[in-house]
Amino acid sequence: MAENYLNVAKQIYEIEVENLINAKSVFETDTFNEFVNTVFEINKNWWRIIMSWVWKNSFIAAKTAATMSSIWIPAFYLDTNDALHWDLWMITNKDFVIHLSRSGNTDEMLHTAFHIKKLWYKQWALTCREDCKVKEYVDLFLPIPFIKEADVNWLAPSSSSTLLLAVCDVIGLTVSAMKWFTREDFFSFHPGGALWAMLKNELAK
């Protein structure tokens, strides 16, 4: 019995990897190039990135904001439910909102995008579907090629959230390379933890 489930585990992993490999084509698009270059320009002016999310993608948004902040790209994340209950005031005309969604059709995200557009604030979207409603409201739309979720029912958020996380990492880390963010920079602004201790020993040599 256990051996049968080990085969299932391998199949799940293979589906995740297949999705990641298939999505590499997104990095060859003009939209991705515009995405990265705009984030770079935003960062030059010290404007902020705001990661917007719904439900399961909250962890992806939080992790992306944390990664960007750690490499000098000011960012935080905003729950679309919170945004619809007074928190829209946190967004300014110098911020760029990035919506993360598998479908791009979730009601909370669509309502948030609608109201942000009414305020004339800039917003983008990353989704795993090209035929979605959120692209009607955003200034830049990046659909990520997606095959299917990795669970046996092809439903549970798995491959889609992995793809969103991977693409967000690529965007942030590419901008980090463009701005020549160094190990010395990381050390200067991370005065604590295991990474700081490692870099302290390394840079002392």
C-alpha positions in Angstrom: 0.0 0.0 0.0 2.7 2.5 1.0 4.6 1.8 -2.3 1.5 2.8 -4.3 1.3 6.1 -2.5 5.0 6.7 -3.1 4.2 6.5 -6.8 1.5 9.1 -6.3 4.0 11.3 -4.5 6.4 11.0 -7.4 3.6 11.8 -9.9 2.7 14.9 -7.9 6.3 16.1 -7.9 6.6 15.5 -11.6 3.5 17.5 -12.3 4.9 20.4 -10.3 8.2 20.3 -12.2 6.4 20.0 -15.5 4.4 23.1 -14.8 7.6 25.0 -13.9 9.4 23.9 -17.0 6.4 24.7 -19.2 6.1 28.2 -17.7 9.7 29.2 -18.8 8.3 30.6 -21.9 6.8 33.6 -20.0 10.3 35.0 -19.5 10.6 35.4 -23.3 7.6 37.7 -23.5 7.6 41.5 -23.9 5.2 41.7 -21.0 7.7 40.1 -18.6 10.5 42.4 -19.9 8.2 45.4 -19.2 7.3 44.0 -15.8 11.0 43.7 -14.7 12.1 47.0 -16.1 9.2 48.8 -14.5 9.9 47.3 -11.1 13.5 48.5 -11.6 12.4 52.0 -12.4 10.0 52.0 -9.4 12.8 51.0 -7.1 15.1 53.8 -8.4 12.5 56.2 -7.1 11.9 54.3 -3.9 8.2 53.8 -4.7 6.5 50.8 -3.2 5.2 47.4 -4.5 2.0 46.2 -2.9 1.2 42.5 -3.3 -2.5 41.9 -3.4 -3.9 38.5 -2.8 -6.9 36.3 -2.1 -7.0 33.3 0.3 -4.4 30.7 -0.5 -2.1 33.1 -2.3 -1.7 35.2 0.9 1.4 33.2 1.7 2.8 33.8 -1.8 2.2 37.6 -1.5 3.7 37.7 2.0 6.8 35.8 0.9 7.2 37.9 -2.2 7.0 41.1 -0.2 9.5 39.8 2.3 11.9 38.8 -0.5 11.6 42.1 -2.2 12.1 44.1 1.0 15.2 42.1 1.8 16.9 43.2 -1.4 16.0 46.9 -1.1 12.7 46.8 -3.0 10.1 48.4 -0.6 7.1 46.1 -0.5 4.2 44.9 1.6 1.1 42.9 1.1 -2.6 43.7 1.3 -5.5 41.3 1.7 -8.2 42.2 -0.8 -10.8 41.7 2.0 -9.0 44.3 4.1 -8.7 46.6 1.0 -12.4 46.6 0.7 -12.9 47.7 4.3 -11.0 51.0 4.6 -7.5 49.7 3.9 -7.4 51.2 0.3 -6.2 54.4 1.9 -2.8 52.6 2.4 -2.2 52.8 -1.4 -0.9 56.0 -2.8 -0.3 57.3 -6.4 3.4 56.3 -6.1 2.6 52.7 -5.3 2.2 49.8 -7.8 -0.3 47.0 -6.8 0.4 43.5 -8.1 -2.6 41.1 -7.9 -1.8 37.4 -7.5 -4.4 34.9 -8.5 -4.8 31.5 -10.1 -8.0 32.4 -11.9 -8.0 36.2 -12.0 -11.8 36.0 -11.5 -12.2 36.0 -7.7 -14.9 38.5 -6.6 -12.8 40.1 -3.9 -9.9 40.8 -6.3 -12.2 42.1 -9.0 -13.9 44.5 -6.6 -10.5 45.7 -5.3 -9.1 46.2 -8.8 -12.2 48.1 -9.9 -11.9 50.6 -7.0 -8.2 51.0 -7.5 -8.8 51.8 -11.1 -11.4 54.4 -10.0 -8.6 56.0 -7.9 -6.3 56.1 -11.0 -3.6 54.1 -9.1 -1.3 51.7 -11.0 -2.0 48.0 -10.8 -0.8 44.8 -12.5 -1.8 41.2 -12.4 -0.1 37.8 -12.5 -2.5 34.9 -13.1 -2.5 31.3 -14.3 -5.3 32.0 -16.8 -5.2 34.3 -19.8 -9.0 34.5 -20.2 -9.8 36.3 -16.9 -11.7 39.4 -15.8 -9.0 41.1 -13.8 -7.1 42.1 -16.9 -9.9 44.5 -17.7 -8.8 46.7 -14.8 -5.0 46.5 -14.8 -2.3 48.4 -16.6 -0.1 45.4 -17.1 -1.2 41.7 -17.3 1.1 38.7 -17.2 -0.5 35.3 -17.7 1.6 32.4 -16.7 1.4 29.2 -18.7 -0.3 26.6 -16.5 -1.1 22.9 -17.1 -3.0 21.6 -14.0 -2.8 21.3 -10.2 -0.7 18.5 -8.9 -3.2 16.7 -6.6 -5.2 13.6 -7.7 -8.3 15.7 -8.3 -6.4 18.5 -10.1 -8.1 21.0 -7.8 -6.0 21.8 -4.7 -3.8 24.9 -5.0 -0.4 23.4 -5.6 1.2 23.9 -9.1 -0.5 27.3 -9.5 0.8 28.7 -6.2 4.2 27.2 -7.0 4.2 29.0 -10.4 3.2 32.3 -8.9 5.9 32.1 -6.2 8.6 31.1 -8.7 7.7 34.0 -11.1 7.6 36.5 -8.3 11.0 35.3 -7.1 12.4 35.7 -10.6 11.0 39.2 -10.9 12.5 40.3 -7.6 15.8 38.6 -7.9 16.3 39.8 -11.5 15.8 43.4 -10.4 18.2 42.8 -7.6 20.8 41.7 -10.1 20.0 44.8 -12.3 20.7 47.1 -9.4 23.9 45.4 -8.5 22.7 44.4 -5.0 25.8 42.9 -3.3 26.5 40.7 -0.3 27.9 43.7 1.4 24.5 45.5 0.9 22.7 42.5 2.4 25.0 42.5 5.4 24.6 46.2 6.0 20.8 46.0 6.2 20.3 42.6 7.8 22.0 43.0 11.2 20.9 39.8 12.7 20.3 36.1 12.1 22.3 33.3 10.7 22.9 35.0 7.3 24.2 38.1 9.0 26.6 36.0 11.1 27.8 34.1 8.0 28.4 37.3 6.1 30.1 38.9 9.1 32.7 36.1 9.1 33.0 36.1 5.4 33.5 39.9 5.0 35.9 40.1 8.0 38.5 38.1 6.0 
